[in-house]
């Protein structure tokens, strides 16, 4: 029975590195428009990750025009994700950064982690 479940399970996407909350990332997503396919970059801060095996997700938040925050959740094993680039690691003390939703400007900045 275990072998059947493993054969159905989606493979791990090798283009996604280890992600942590507070990282600033560029997520390259394949978008299909009609019969054409292009890659769109979604740049933002990771608010949280859910590690649930095949259904693992991570949520990225960015501030769009006029200060409107946009959050998008991605499946970690999705074949639609072309690649994820970690631009910067931040030092955070909690795993869920929901408090960033209420902050703008300088108070929304995170301290950079040098390792």
Protein Blocks (a to p, Z undefined) as FASTA:
>chain_A
ZZmmmmmpccddfkbccddehiacdddddddehjaccddddddddfbdcdehjlgccddd
dddehhiacdddddfklcklmbdcdfbdcddfbfblfklmmpghjllpccdddZZ
